Amino acid sequence: MADAVGERDASAHTPCLYLDPGVAVERYEQLRAAFADTDSYYAVKANPEPRLIRRLVRAGAFFDVASPAEIALCLAEGADPSRLSYGNTVKKASDIRHAYRSGVRLFVFDSQDELLKLAEHAPGSAVFCRLLASSAGAQWPLSGKFGCTPEMAVDLLTQAPRLGLRPVGVSFHVGSQQLDPGRWEPSVATAAWVSGELAAASIELTMLNVGGGFPVEYTSPVPPIERYADAIAAAVGRHFGTQPRLATEPGRYVAAVAGVLRTEVVLVSRKTFDDDTRWVYLDVGRFGGLAETEGEAIRYRLVTPHDGRPDGAVVLAGPTCDSVDILYQRAEYRLPLALRQGDVVDILAAGAYTTTYASVGFNGFPPLPTVCIGDDE
């Protein structure tokens, strides 16, 4: 990816995300090979570029959608609604109706009110309940906002048939960029308990959605996807009697390495005459697509024209008139001393959760554009 982008005119408009849909499809195929006999739902929220969705449709992908707009996108690019899962636990009644009328028949919930909305506006649909899960070990935690206790899940799933719905399983998510393959086992064990309680009530759950969270290499190595697949399969084998149909929801793993965010240095400055730390301001920041640098959680690898030459400590910041628009201040980034205003800086593995996080015009800066490269057919 970096080489392909590097061949392009360095004076082209920045910031810009260069995305190779073919690389994303290769990543999806790698994950599908590791998780044999598993339905892998690409998390559209990671990167909804239409040409990427089109390629994944052709590859036979499933899709995890979060809104009517994502549903419409997938359908417009040729996806069958039977391959869509409405994976957002917080949905307007009108959005549920829209999804149902569009042919979507698989929905998640994690509360009584959401279950009642589904019963009213998506009658007869298959539903699964999201469980609370620990995000320990994840660089981008997702615990707290989503899911319910296993006891509540049992109660809600028991109600589903009486409400005219088909309870098919449970789901959980152990956090994005999860570095520990062993973190899935506690939630698998909880899911098995829920399944057992439902079986005692003559309700058979056939699906276990283990979410996403599979990591990509930014500045540090990560375990290969096969380690995660093996760990999850082993956990399911230990805790379940009858093996459920597995589902995954990869987003970052599929899209991240398919993208390079090309930026330009706007300013290099120091705060005092003898300051050893330079401030490097890029033309993209937290409001322009790098929201995951919040708390310096996701630490991207940077490539400059001067790599290999003497370097020094830097603080990296964005271009807006907002004091929180600082990317890295504690992460001890170092960049070449030769770096100057106008130099291009490429941010690697930036294909996920960048364009979708960009503001529509904060401080008058336009949204982050995407240019697709590679063979789109």
C-alpha positions, 0 to 999 in steps of 0.5 A: 500500500505505502509503495503504491501511494508513494508512486503518486504525485506528492503534490496531490491535494492533502489530506487524502485517504488512499484506499485499495479495495483489493487489499481489503478483500484479501484481508477479508478472505484471510479472516474467512480462511482462519475462521472456517464455517463462520459467517463474517459480517464486515462492520460497514462503520469501519469504512463505508466506501462504496467501491469497497462494499461492492468488492466485498459483495462480489466476494460473498461477504456478510455485512454488519450495519448500524443505520438505514444509510448503511443498509441502503449503501449495501443494497445499492452495491448489490448485497442481499438483505439476507446477508445483513445484520442490524448490529446497533443495539440503539435503533429508532422505531422508524429505522427498524421499520425501514430495515424490515421493509428493506428485507433485513431479518436479523437484529440485535438488542440488549434491553427490554424496550429494544426487544419490544420495538423489534416485536412491533416493527420487525415481526417474525425476525431473528434476534440475538442479545448482546452481552456485557463483556470486558474490554481488558487488553483492547486499545479501543475499549467498547465496554459499558455502553453496550450489552446486558447481564447474562441473567437479563439476556436469559429473561429477554430471550425467553420473552422473544418467542411470546412476542413473535420473534425468533431468538437465535443467539447471543453476541459480545465484543471484547473491544477493538484492537484487542491484543490478547487472543485469550480475552474471548474465553470468559465471554464464550463461557458466559454465552454458553451459560446463557445458551444452557439456560435457554435450552432448559426452557426449550429454546435452542440458540444456534448462533454465537456472534463473537464480535470483532476486535481483531487487531492490525499492526500499527507501530507494534507487532500483533498476533496473527489472525489464526491465533485468534481463530484457534483460541476462540474455537478452543474456547467454544469447544470447551464450553459448549456441548452442541456447537453453535454457528459462529459469526464475527464482525471484523471491521478494522482487520479488513479495512485498516491496512488497505488505506494510507492517509497522506498528509502535509506538514503545515508547521514545525515550531518550538515553544522556547528557544532551547526546546528540544521537542518540536511541534509538528502540525499536520493538515489532518487532526482529531477532527479530520479523521484521526479521532482514534488518537484520543487518549493516544489509544491508536498509535499510527506508523508515520512515513516521511521523505527523510526517514533514516536521517537524524531524528528528534522528539516531537509533539504531533498536532492537527490544524484546527483552532482547538486546543484538544486537536493534539494527536500525540504528546506522551507517546514519544514519537520521533521524526527526522530533524530535516522535516519541514513545512510542505513535506508529505507524511504518510500515515499507514494502516489508516483505512479504518475509522478515519473517513467515517470519524471526520467532521463535516466542516469543523473550522471550515476544513472539508471532510476527508476525501477518499481516492481508490487505487488498485484494480477495482474489478 
